[in-house]
Amino acid sequence: MLQEPSYHRQHLIDPAQCIRCNTCLESCPESAIQFDGANYIVDATICNDCGICKPDCPTGAIDNYRLVPREAPYSLADQSDWEALPEQGPLADGVAPDIVHEAGPGPQISVAPWSATRATTMLFPPAKPVVAKIKSNLRLTAEDAENDIRHIVLDFGEQPHGLLEGQTLAVVPPGSGTSGQPHHLRNYSVASTRHGETAGSNDVAFTVKRVVEARDSGIYRGIASNYLCDARPGDPVQCVGPFGNAFLLPLHPGAKLLMICVGTGVAPFRSFIQHRQRHPQPAAGPWILLYGGRSPQEMAYHDELGLLPAAEVDVRFAYSRLPEHPKTYVHDLLLHAGQEVASLLDDTETYIYICGLRAMEDGVMSAFETICTSSQKNWTELRKAMQEQGRLHIETY
């Protein structure tokens, strides 16, 4: 008699959804996750499915499974070659692929808005990065501000870059670390439209904060951010990507957008707004941007966004360190607009985008919970439904 096959529920990362932020690798306590220069891959001989990596993934790429023969799991070499997850393979009679994606405490599967342009990913793989040149490097924050945030424009010459609003591109810092290994890629969100920072130009803008932090071991300087912030016009920059196929702009006229961000999380929303300005639509839905930072002097694009007509984009700022001003955070703005937000949540044309530091996410989710409770809605169910419909997108780091 033939023995029934034994199956293993193998934890896998979807390379099409992954934005190469390195969060999963850093959070795995078993060192089961590796980055091979192209994909983040999971060693089935080490992974114990503890789930610690899942809440920290900003896109849900980490939260995928396939049932595979126990004696033949997907190898590291298999995963390295993938551009997207393979479909569930055939199973023996009576065996169901019960869990190929598990709803955990972190983000769920990301789905693009139905009207978004289909995204191209990995046009430039790590083995063949594209070389762009610095076109301009402008400091956005005040000279005496604590944070040095830059608006950096890369010129791709005659090479099409394929980037859409909301996607990211990874920079390859030159050199190697103390271990002799190349530096990790660093992802940055696009801050300009698919048609360029300058209309009709083949260039792309990014928003880069120079990372300089005091740590127990001394002053830490971010490799990629300092490399970019110190770059001069004409300097070459190697890039890999694009990444991301869900955090995209809905293009149908009736779409209503609620955008929530802090810090450099404003970058993708600048790209959204720039697209709307250059491609106005009749009967366009209202857009609201809730943007938090310490003070106007510390915030990227503050004055540029503050000049937008409310009829085009209703921009509301939250300042946490403004002298003689109460501390205000983006979740406070949400609660203050509770009835307005509740109405938006009732509207199936509403699309919500959240981007920025992970520290703000809990406050924002709690605010949505409070608003829903006050208006007899179930936020847990609504959140799940909106994600499945491509109407809720969260990228925090």
N, C-alpha and C positions, 0 to 999 in steps of 0.2 A: 504494500500500500504506500502511495506517495505521501510524504509528510507535508502537512500544511505549512506554507511559508510563515516565517516570523517577521513582524514588521517593527520598525523603529520610527518614532516620531522625531524627525530631524529638524533642528532649528536652523533657519537659513535667513540671509539678508537679501532683500530685493535690490539689485544694483541700479534698477531704473528709478526707484524712489529715493535711494540713498544720495545725500548731498555731500558725503565725504567730510563730515565735521569732526570725526575721530572720537566722538563722545562714547560710542559703544566700546571701543578698544580700551579707553581709559577707565571705564566703569566695570569691566568684566573682572571679577575677583579670581577667576581661574586661568586667565590669559588664554582663553579658548578662541578669542577673536584676533585675527591678524589682518594687516593691510599689505597687499602684495604689489602695491603701486598702481593697481587698476581697481580692484574691488576689496571690500571688507568681507572676509570669509570666516566661516566657523568650523573649527576642528571638532568633528563628531566624536572623536575619541576622548576629548577633554570636556566638552560642554555637558553640564549636568542639568540644564534647563532651569536654573535657579530664578531666572526672570529679572535679575537686578539691572540688566542692561535696558530693559524695555521702557520703563518710565522716562528715561532720559533721551530717547530717540525723538528728534523733532518732527519726523515725517511718518513714523510708523513702519519704515523700511525694515526695522529689526524684528518685527512681530509677525514672522511667517514660518510655516512648517510644511513639510511634505512627509507622507508615510512612504518609507523606503524599505527594501529588504534589509533585515538586520545585518546580514553578512556583506552588504554592498551599498553603504551609504554614499552620498555624493562626496567625492574627494575634494581636497583643497584645489587640486588642479582643475577639476570640473568647474568649481565655483569661480575660479579665476578667469575663465573664458566667457562667462555669462554676461550678456547685456541686459537681460531680464530673467526673472525666475522661470524655470521650466514649469509646464503644467504638471498636475499630479499624474503620475504614471499609472498604468493598469495595475489592478489589484486582484487577488484571488477572489473567487465567488464568495459572497457573503461578507466581504471586508469593505467597509465604507471609509472614505477619506474624511474621518469625523472632524478633524481639526487641521486645516491648512493655514488658518489665521485665527489667532486667539484674541478675544477682547480683553485686554489687560488694563492696568491703571493709567497707562500712557496713551499717546495718540493712536487712533485707529487707522485703518487703511486710508490713504489719501486718494481722493478722486478729483480730477480736474473739473471745473465748471463745464457744462455741456456745450457752451458756445465759445470756449477758449480755443485758440489755435493749438493744434497738436504739436507738442514739444519734441525737438530733436535733442537727444542726449548722447554724450560720449563721441561727439564729432572729432574731438582731439583726445585720443587716449594717452595715458602716461608714457607709452612707448614712442608716441609721435606728438609731442606737445606743439601747439602753435606758438610762434614768436610774434608778439605785438611790441609796440614801442610806446613809451610814455609820451603822450601828447601835451598834457598839462598836469600840474600838481598844485592845487590851491588849498590853503588852510581855511577851514570853515569856521572854527571856533576862534574866539578872541585871543590875541597874543598872550594875554595874562591869564587865560583860562587854564584850569587844571588839566583838561583833556585836550589833546592835539588830534583833531578829526580832520581828515583830508578828503577833498573831492578830486579823484584821480581819473584821468581819461586816457584810455589805451587806444592807439590807432592800429587797426588790423590790416592796413594797406589794401591789397587786392584780395585778401583771403576772407571769404564770407564767414562770419562767426556763428550764425544760427541762433543767437540768444533771443529769448523772449522776456518780456517783463515778468518778474517774479522768479526767474531762474538764477542760478549761481554759476560762477566760473572759479576754478581753483588756480591759484598762483603757485608756481614751483620756485621756492627760494633757492638761490644758488648755494653751493657748498654742501657740507655734511656736518652732523653733530659730533659730539665727543666719542660716540661709539663707532664712528666711521660710516654710519648709515646716512643716506640722503635725508634732508629735512622733510617733515610731513608736508603734504599739500595743505594749503589754507584756502578755504572757500569764502567768496565774497558775493553778496547779492548785487544784481545789476541795478543801477540807479538811473538808467536812461532807457529810452524805448528801443525796440528792435531796429528802428531806422536811424539810430545813432544819437549821441548827445547833441551834436550839431545836425540839424535836419539834412538828410541826404548824404551824410558822411558815414563811413564805415568805422565808426569808433564806438566805444562803450565806456560808460562812467561807473565808478565804484565809490563807495563810501568807506573809508578806512580809518579806524581809530588806532593811534600808536599805543601799543601795550607796553607800559612800564609799571611794574608792580613790586612792592616791597614784600619779600618772602623771608622765611626763617633762614634760608640759605644765602640771602642777600637780595640784590636788585635783579629782578627778572625782566628781560627785554624780549618781547615777542619777535620771533625770527622774521616772519613774513611781513608783519605790520611795519616794523622798523625799516625793513628793506624797501617797502613801497613808499613809506613816508619820506624816506631820504632820496628816493629816485629823482632823476632830473629828466627834462624833456630830451627825447632821443634814446634814452636807456632801453635796452631790450628786456622783455619780461616773458618768460615761458608760462603758458597757460594750458590747463587741462579741463575738459568738459565739453559742452555744458552739462549741468546736473539739474534734476528736478523736473517732474512731469505733472505736478498737481497744483502747486501754489501759483496759479496762473490767472490772468485777467479775463473775466467774462466779457464777451464782446457784444451781446445783444442789448438793444437800447434800454429795456426796462429794468436792467440790473441795478439794485441798490447796494452800495458798499458801506460797510462799517469797518474801518481800518484802525487797529490799536497797536501802538508801538512805543518803545523807549529806545534811547540811544541810536546806534547805527541801524537799528531795526526799521528806521524810517526809509532806508534805501529802496526796497521794492515798491513802496508806496509812492515815492517820487517818480519811479518809472511808470506806475499806473497813471498818475496824474498827468505826467508829460504826454502819455499816449492820448489821454482824453482831450488835452488841450489841442493837440495836433490833428485829432480825428473826432471833432464834435459830432454828436448824433442827435437827431430829433427825438423829443420825448425821452431824453436820457433820465435815468433814475437818480435820486439824490445820493451824494457821497458824503460821508462823515469821517474825519480823521481825528482820532484822539492820540495826542503825542506828548509823552512825558520826558522830562529832563530836569537837571538841577536848576538851571536858569537860562534865559535866552542866549547868553554869551557862551554857554556850554553845549548848545544844541545845533546839530547840523541842519542847514537849510531853514533855520527859524524864520528869518526875515522874508525869504523867498516864499515860504508857505503862508506866512502871516498876511501877505498881500493878496492872496487868492480871494476872489469874490465868493461869498458864502453860497451863492446860487450854483457855483461851479464845484467847489469843495468846501464844506463847512469844517474849518480847522479849529480845534479846541486844544489849548495847551494846558499841561499840568506841570507846575514848578514845585520841586521839593526843597530847594535851598535858596529861595529868593528872599532877601532881607525884608523884614516887616511884611511878610506875606505868609499866611498859613501853609504848612506843607500840604501839597496836593499831589496825588498820584493818579494814574490813568483809571484805576478801579474806582476812585472817587468821582471822576467824570462820568463813568458808566452809571454809578448809583444816582448821581444828580440828574441824569437824563433817563431815569428808570421807566417812566411811562412811554417815552419816545422809543426806548430800546425794546420794551415789551411789544409795542406795535410792530417794530421791525421784525421781531422774532416770529410774529404771526404771519408775516408776509413771505411766501415762497420765492419771491424775487430777491430776498435779502441774502447777501454773501458777506461773511465775516472773516476777516484776516487778522491774525495776531502775530507780531514779530518783534523779537528783541531778547533781552536777558531773561533767563528762566525764572529769576527771582520775582518777576512781575506776574508770571502765569497764574500762580495760586490766588493772588488777589483778584485778578480778572475773572477766573473761574468762579470764585466765591461771589463776586458781584453779579454774575449771570445767574447763579443759584438763587441769590436773594431776590433779584428782579423776577425770576420765574415763580418763586414761591408766592410773591406778592400778587402775581397775576394769574394764579392757579394753573401754572405750567410745571411740567416735570423736566428740569434741565438735563438730567442724565439721559432721558429718552430723546429729548430734542437735540442734544449734542450729537448723539449717535446717528439720528436720522439726517441731520445736516451734513455730517461728514460723509455719510453714504451717498448723499445727493451732490456732493462737491460744493457745498455751500459754507463749510467751516474749515478753515485752514490755519494750522498753528505751526510756526517755526520759531522755537526758542532755543537758546544755547547758554 
